[in-house]
Amino acid sequence: HEGIVDMILNIEGIEVAIFLMDSDDGVIASLRSRGNVNVSKVASIFAGGGHVSAAGFTIKMEMAELKDKLIMEIEKDLWMV
């Protein structure tokens, strides 16, 4: 799944890519950024971590709810740019 999120980020005009996948442990989230959004900071909100441009976490949450929360947090950083 890491390659998929990287391919999404390579699309012109995309600033942040999110890949979510169900697993036995919960939802796996992989986040990538071109650098304008600190995805490590976003991941830390969900007890994850990583680097400014690549981060991730696994969480027990409904995927639809997680997607909405991730978009909200990422939009906060995009408005700061």
Disulfide bonds with the S-S distance in Angstrom:
none
